[in-house]
Amino acid sequence: MVTAAGTAFLPRARLDALLDLLREGGRTVIGPTVRDGMVVLDKIATVADLPVGWRDVQAPGRYRLSDGHGDRVFDIVNGQMSWKQFIFPPRQKVGEMKRSAADGSVSFQPSAPDPSRLAFIGVRACELAALGIHDRVLAGGTFVDEDYRARRDAALVVAVQCTRSASGCFCTSMGTGPEVRSGHDLVLTELDDGFVVNAGSSAGERLLARLPGRLATPGEEASVSAAVAATRAAIGDPVATNGLRDRLMDQLDSPRWAQVADRCLACTNCTMVCPTCFCTSTSIGSDLDGTVNVTERVWDSCFNPGFAKVAGGDFRPRREDRYRQWLTHKFATWVDQFGTSGCVGCGRCVTWCPVGIDVREELAAIAPPALPVERPFIRPAAATPGRFEITTLRASHPETADTATLTLVPSEPALLAGLPGQFVMVDLPGFPAFPISVSRYATDHLLLTVRGAGPATAALLNTPIGGQIGLRGPLGTGWPVDRALGRDVVIVAGGIGLAPLRPVVDTLLAEQGRFGKILLAYGARTPADRLFTSELTAWAERGMEVLQIVDRSGPGWAGHVGVVTNLLDQRDLGSRPTIAFVCGPERMMQATTSVLRDAGVSRERLFVSLERHMQCGIGLCGHCQMGPFFVCRDGPVFALTELGDLFTREGI
Amino acid sequence: MALPGAAARWHGWVVTAGGSLATRLGSTWFGAGLSSHARERLAALAELREVDPGAVLLREGADTERFGVLLRGLLALRVAVAGRGTATLMTVEPGDIFGWSAAVPPYRATSTVVALETSEVLLLEAGALRGLLRDDEALALTLYPRLLESVSRRLTATRTQLLDLYARDREYEPW
């Protein structure tokens, strides 16, 4: 006997003792058992009824069992039956209507729940999650399915942590397993010679206290962690769930629905084996003389032809409509209705689809995840506040009335190894450090283009030639210039926003043959406020298209006047692969990215650089937080897909 | 069509059949948003002109004598301010229009329209445009919303310019 609080070890030879305990008080034990070449859930009288030594091999549309694999009891993974069979039966009488033969009067009698007391053994983590989802769907709202609730309350749950997985498993992606976390009374993890047992409820603790055996050793507990971790590793992360709800709902018009419908038989297997599908129909059965009518709740499926039918017609007449309904409900609208995904990643719909439609494949094809943005890590010369690298001011070149480009020579070469779009923190005596984008990297120096906007930047601009300036960096993410290989590149800059984009132009022009056409659209306040004016001309001579526009015209200006989007409005950028880098005031970037999207540039190839208050520059001080991001560390360059609707949202 | 006494040269007719004019109109931002019926009717009455830099197409405050779609080149919209000379408020990019006031009372130009480059324009005489809008309901149904959209885009752009987004922001001072 072991203490209630401990982790117990139950030798395999004593598993019968657990079954006996579960049967106390007249409970029936239900667990996996092999029948007709399948594993079904049924009454378990002895350990011999459990699938000892059996293993399953699953693939889309394929399920095979084989025995003789030693004496492990729970090496099979999921069969086609789920536990909803027992707490939400396929056919359940809900009431009876009687017509009196004597006077024709009618009486209704709802069925009172009368569940048998069951104990489930072998419930996997994904199944526990499914029970939790049903608790919300059927018993967590305004109206409750009384029969479900009674059955659920009457059931004891003995979970088993998975030490094997099937090819259809994706609990890891759905966040439901393979670790058993909650919803169980007891949980077993099978090792070579027995089970490590933990309690998950007070009922479980009482059982555990009466279980024969001993406390588990630290070594056994470590083996449990290792075995479950190995299962997790074997499953991997097959479904990208980040943003899945929105990605899916954006694809209601995907051509893929029709393609998958060509394969789908609408056989309803996926919904029958799904542990969370809960749609039912009410069926009325009558005896021959019509005196007794029995009302039953019967499992139905959104794949059935009559499921969405009304007198006037069928709302989902096509198979593609029904597949879309099922998939979007399970993975998207379920979240809106019940605050959780409707999928637990058990993989049954994959294995038991007769034509092998793999929901993981369909999700990836219909709602592909945004391409991950590759972020090469550049080790900064000095990262943490308090440290800095000394640079010497070699030259200062005025750009406009209030802006100059400083040539800084570092003794530490790592400062010169940054990416286009990265920034440095500038340390001056007497001022808090502030971020400035690098506007050019050269072999022995770097350039910072600085606008005098206040005391600190004024002090920087007033540093005498030969003066020393402390820098930390390069920091943050850069423009992903490698993603531009083979593509047309659109660079849109507003005002001082051209400075962090100049290293992009440098890189593109240095290896011009590797990229498509390059367009720079540059908006400035007035002609006199333009940066790098002589270089703009030189870039155009080297084959870039350079367009400039000003908000306010000025003397001698015969060029474009207006907002920078005017330069892009008429363009078709969707017919060739195009990538865009945009930097300027946020409102300008909002208008620009909107026009670029309309012109055909996809959001995952639209990059912006954000400005936020930064103090540490390395994601520790918290000033630059924006939603899930530290702009200094995770940005300042982001793809539009990364930012989602945070981009330009007020007050974030 | 009577042309204003601009110093710059106005070319003679660029002879083009109506059908291909409608096609060219359809390839512009403005024309792409019209019905094919509207494009055909407009093209039938329109002239294709090439103008030199400096050519004045409309004068601020004067009757709007013509409505046009810029096919190629660049036009400036200018207003005169006493004591401050003439300011270019915005430029018209290819695909966009000028002379929308030809359709809106009091039919007077809100700015002076000057070609900054050699430009190709599709011109419609103001009276002819108003006649079309009056007599052809199907055309008016597609042309009015498009005109309003053009004016609205210009209004939005002007507001953005007024925001002076590139102006220097004050540095954040933590002390």
Chai-1 contact restraints between the chains, C-beta under 6 A:
chainA,res_idxA,chainB,res_idxB,connection_type,confidence,min_distance_angstrom,max_distance_angstrom,comment,restraint_id
A,P432,B,P174,contact,1.0,0.0,6.0,A-B,restraint_1
A,A453,B,R168,contact,1.0,0.0,6.0,A-B,restraint_2
A,A453,B,E171,contact,1.0,0.0,6.0,A-B,restraint_3
A,G454,B,E171,contact,1.0,0.0,6.0,A-B,restraint_4
A,T457,B,E171,contact,1.0,0.0,6.0,A-B,restraint_5
A,G494,B,Y166,contact,1.0,0.0,6.0,A-B,restraint_6
A,G495,B,Y166,contact,1.0,0.0,6.0,A-B,restraint_7
A,R525,B,Y166,contact,1.0,0.0,6.0,A-B,restraint_8
A,D551,B,Q161,contact,1.0,0.0,6.0,A-B,restraint_9
A,S553,B,T88,contact,1.0,0.0,6.0,A-B,restraint_10
A,A558,B,L116,contact,1.0,0.0,6.0,A-B,restraint_11
A,H560,B,T91,contact,1.0,0.0,6.0,A-B,restraint_12
A,V561,B,T88,contact,1.0,0.0,6.0,A-B,restraint_13
A,V561,B,M90,contact,1.0,0.0,6.0,A-B,restraint_14
A,V561,B,T91,contact,1.0,0.0,6.0,A-B,restraint_15
A,G562,B,M90,contact,1.0,0.0,6.0,A-B,restraint_16
A,G562,B,T91,contact,1.0,0.0,6.0,A-B,restraint_17
A,G562,B,A157,contact,1.0,0.0,6.0,A-B,restraint_18
A,V563,B,A157,contact,1.0,0.0,6.0,A-B,restraint_19
A,V563,B,T160,contact,1.0,0.0,6.0,A-B,restraint_20
A,N566,B,E93,contact,1.0,0.0,6.0,A-B,restraint_21
A,Q570,B,W29,contact,1.0,0.0,6.0,A-B,restraint_22
A,Q570,B,G95,contact,1.0,0.0,6.0,A-B,restraint_23
A,P585,B,L165,contact,1.0,0.0,6.0,A-B,restraint_24
A,R587,B,L165,contact,1.0,0.0,6.0,A-B,restraint_25
A,M588,B,L165,contact,1.0,0.0,6.0,A-B,restraint_26
